[in-house]
Amino acid sequence: MVMIDYKKLMEYGFKQNTARSIIREAKIKLVNDGFTFYENQRCGVVPVEKVEEILGVKFTNKAG
């Protein structure tokens, strides 16, 4: 499973606040799916698949 954080989203061209909002929304969706680990405020990475689901876009370079 490939993970992504807000800094990587910023490399894709998102502004900092937008990138953080995407990560926050992904964490909420993961908690609703039963992954209570993501309730932790310090957890700043989420699976790329969840971000792709939110944005409706597939990332071509998932590695790194």
Backbone as ProteinMPNN parsed JSONL, in Angstrom:
{"seq_chain_A": "MVMIDYKKLMEYGFKQNTARSIIREAKIKLVNDGFTFYENQRCGVVPVEKVEEILGVKFTNKAG", "coords_chain_A": {"N_chain_A": [[0.845, -1.184, 0.0], [0.673, 2.106, -0.924], [1.544, 5.175, 0.514], [0.65, 8.636, 1.158], [1.421, 12.06, 1.801], [0.717, 15.489, 2.821], [2.777, 17.065, 1.82], [3.693, 15.726, -0.425], [1.444, 15.957, -2.018], [1.569, 18.678, -2.429], [3.769, 18.773, -4.091], [2.599, 17.827, -6.354], [1.219, 20.02, -7.138], [-0.781, 21.184, -5.597], [-1.991, 23.701, -3.369], [-0.832, 24.489, -0.035], [-2.852, 24.561, 2.034], [-4.994, 23.36, 0.703], [-3.944, 20.829, 0.154], [-3.581, 19.861, 2.749], [-6.26, 19.798, 3.542], [-7.283, 17.813, 1.877], [-5.926, 15.556, 2.846], [-6.982, 15.552, 5.418], [-9.716, 15.069, 4.887], [-9.496, 12.52, 3.76], [-8.601, 11.083, 5.987], [-10.863, 11.255, 7.623], [-12.697, 9.774, 6.108], [-11.431, 7.274, 6.236], [-11.587, 6.727, 8.992], [-14.352, 6.536, 9.227], [-14.653, 4.225, 7.789], [-13.793, 2.408, 9.577], [-11.15, 2.364, 10.405], [-9.684, 3.193, 13.007], [-7.192, 4.072, 13.754], [-6.525, 6.321, 12.3], [-7.65, 8.426, 13.628], [-5.839, 9.693, 15.137], [-4.193, 12.708, 15.614], [-1.576, 13.207, 14.901], [-0.97, 11.543, 12.857], [-0.13, 11.783, 9.606], [-0.178, 10.706, 7.108], [-1.83, 9.017, 4.44], [-3.474, 6.347, 2.623], [-2.773, 6.27, -0.873], [-4.795, 5.469, -2.564], [-7.157, 6.292, -1.305], [-6.984, 9.063, -1.504], [-7.033, 9.31, -4.267], [-9.625, 8.442, -4.698], [-11.081, 10.529, -3.53], [-10.31, 12.748, -5.099], [-10.842, 11.873, -7.646], [-8.988, 11.254, -9.544], [-6.319, 9.446, -10.979], [-3.072, 8.816, -9.788], [-0.14, 8.769, -11.621], [2.523, 8.267, -10.98], [3.0, 6.559, -8.409], [4.929, 5.605, -6.698], [7.183, 6.617, -4.206]], "CA_chain_A": [[0.0, 0.0, 0.0], [1.454, 3.336, -1.046], [1.013, 6.245, 1.353], [0.922, 9.987, 0.663], [1.201, 13.118, 2.78], [0.379, 16.764, 2.201], [3.94, 17.595, 1.096], [3.701, 15.084, -1.742], [0.362, 16.595, -2.777], [2.062, 19.994, -2.838], [4.638, 18.542, -5.248], [1.704, 17.644, -7.497], [0.695, 21.316, -7.533], [-1.815, 21.694, -4.703], [-1.566, 24.653, -2.346], [-0.662, 23.828, 1.253], [-4.126, 24.373, 2.727], [-5.78, 22.386, -0.055], [-3.334, 19.522, 0.375], [-3.923, 19.449, 4.117], [-7.693, 19.491, 3.569], [-7.461, 16.513, 1.218], [-5.465, 14.55, 3.812], [-7.966, 15.544, 6.507], [-10.912, 14.393, 4.389], [-9.16, 11.101, 3.616], [-8.572, 10.513, 7.323], [-12.254, 11.132, 8.074], [-13.268, 8.633, 5.396], [-10.828, 6.062, 6.766], [-12.177, 6.485, 10.313], [-15.715, 6.065, 8.982], [-14.541, 2.849, 7.292], [-13.422, 1.549, 10.691], [-9.719, 2.439, 10.692], [-9.606, 4.183, 14.081], [-5.82, 4.575, 13.834], [-6.444, 7.63, 11.643], [-8.171, 9.476, 14.513], [-4.66, 10.317, 15.714], [-3.869, 13.972, 14.947], [-0.192, 13.198, 14.423], [-0.881, 10.726, 11.648], [-0.236, 12.699, 8.479], [-0.133, 9.99, 5.832], [-3.008, 8.212, 4.122], [-3.273, 5.585, 1.39], [-2.971, 7.005, -2.128], [-6.085, 5.063, -3.133], [-8.215, 7.109, -0.702], [-6.855, 10.398, -2.103], [-7.52, 9.175, -5.644], [-11.087, 8.354, -4.6], [-11.588, 11.875, -3.227], [-10.054, 13.659, -6.217], [-11.327, 11.318, -8.912], [-7.84, 11.263, -10.446], [-5.302, 8.439, -10.677], [-1.704, 9.287, -9.834], [0.636, 7.885, -12.461], [3.757, 7.908, -10.28], [2.636, 6.318, -7.017], [6.1, 5.27, -5.889], [8.004, 7.734, -3.74]], "C_chain_A": [[0.887, 1.243, 0.0], [0.755, 4.444, -0.26], [1.417, 7.602, 0.776], [0.657, 10.969, 1.788], [0.962, 14.441, 2.056], [1.549, 17.344, 1.408], [4.023, 17.0, -0.303], [2.591, 15.673, -2.615], [0.785, 17.985, -3.249], [3.006, 19.867, -4.027], [3.814, 18.33, -6.519], [0.998, 18.942, -7.891], [-0.41, 21.873, -6.658], [-1.208, 22.702, -3.74], [-1.559, 23.939, -0.995], [-1.993, 23.566, 1.952], [-5.004, 23.353, 2.021], [-5.254, 20.984, 0.177], [-3.663, 18.999, 1.773], [-5.399, 19.077, 4.227], [-7.983, 18.137, 2.938], [-7.059, 15.392, 2.175], [-6.479, 14.431, 4.946], [-9.229, 14.801, 6.083], [-10.672, 12.891, 4.233], [-9.143, 10.414, 4.975], [-9.98, 10.311, 7.867], [-12.913, 9.933, 7.41], [-12.721, 7.315, 5.932], [-11.387, 5.716, 8.151], [-13.594, 5.954, 10.155], [-15.737, 4.635, 8.454], [-14.069, 1.883, 8.377], [-11.953, 1.552, 11.05], [-9.476, 3.527, 11.737], [-8.196, 4.734, 14.284], [-5.725, 6.002, 13.302], [-7.122, 8.742, 12.439], [-7.026, 10.261, 15.157], [-4.295, 11.579, 14.921], [-2.475, 13.968, 14.337], [-0.002, 12.357, 13.174], [-1.133, 11.629, 10.446], [-0.153, 12.035, 7.126], [-1.381, 9.13, 5.682], [-2.717, 7.415, 2.857], [-3.599, 6.423, 0.146], [-4.35, 6.702, -2.717], [-7.224, 5.914, -2.588], [-8.178, 8.524, -1.271], [-7.367, 10.372, -3.546], [-9.045, 9.116, -5.67], [-11.705, 9.736, -4.372], [-11.472, 12.787, -4.443], [-10.637, 13.173, -7.542], [-10.251, 11.286, -9.981], [-6.889, 10.159, -10.007], [-3.925, 9.079, -10.778], [-0.878, 8.297, -10.622], [1.893, 7.41, -11.762], [3.445, 7.743, -8.796], [3.842, 6.071, -6.129], [6.861, 6.53, -5.501], [7.262, 8.948, -3.687]], "O_chain_A": [[1.759, 1.386, 0.857], [-0.459, 4.625, -0.355], [2.381, 7.713, 0.018], [-0.217, 10.749, 2.626], [1.002, 14.501, 0.827], [1.331, 18.046, 0.42], [4.383, 17.691, -1.256], [2.781, 15.865, -3.816], [0.405, 18.419, -4.337], [3.046, 20.753, -4.882], [4.276, 18.617, -7.623], [0.256, 18.965, -8.873], [-0.935, 22.947, -6.953], [-0.05, 22.574, -3.342], [-2.206, 22.905, -0.832], [-2.233, 22.451, 2.415], [-5.688, 22.565, 2.675], [-6.032, 20.052, 0.375], [-3.985, 17.823, 1.944], [-5.746, 18.134, 4.937], [-8.841, 17.397, 3.42], [-7.77, 14.395, 2.301], [-6.795, 13.325, 5.382], [-9.755, 13.99, 6.845], [-11.55, 12.086, 4.54], [-9.617, 9.285, 5.104], [-10.256, 9.295, 8.506], [-13.609, 9.161, 8.07], [-13.465, 6.344, 6.067], [-11.632, 4.547, 8.447], [-13.997, 5.031, 10.863], [-16.717, 3.914, 8.644], [-13.954, 0.682, 8.134], [-11.543, 0.798, 11.933], [-9.105, 4.65, 11.394], [-8.032, 5.77, 14.928], [-4.931, 6.801, 13.801], [-7.169, 9.883, 11.981], [-7.231, 11.366, 15.66], [-4.112, 11.522, 13.706], [-2.229, 14.663, 13.352], [1.028, 12.456, 12.508], [-2.226, 12.175, 10.291], [-0.066, 12.714, 6.102], [-1.912, 8.592, 6.654], [-1.813, 7.766, 2.099], [-4.571, 7.178, 0.124], [-4.99, 7.578, -3.298], [-8.161, 6.23, -3.321], [-9.229, 9.124, -1.498], [-8.049, 11.296, -3.988], [-9.678, 9.678, -6.563], [-12.737, 10.064, -4.959], [-12.41, 13.509, -4.78], [-10.892, 13.968, -8.447], [-10.549, 11.291, -11.175], [-6.674, 9.955, -8.812], [-3.638, 9.798, -11.735], [-0.905, 7.101, -10.33], [2.293, 6.258, -11.934], [3.609, 8.681, -8.016], [3.778, 6.307, -4.923], [7.146, 7.389, -6.335], [7.805, 9.988, -3.314]]}, "name": "protein", "num_of_chains": 1, "seq": "MVMIDYKKLMEYGFKQNTARSIIREAKIKLVNDGFTFYENQRCGVVPVEKVEEILGVKFTNKAG"}
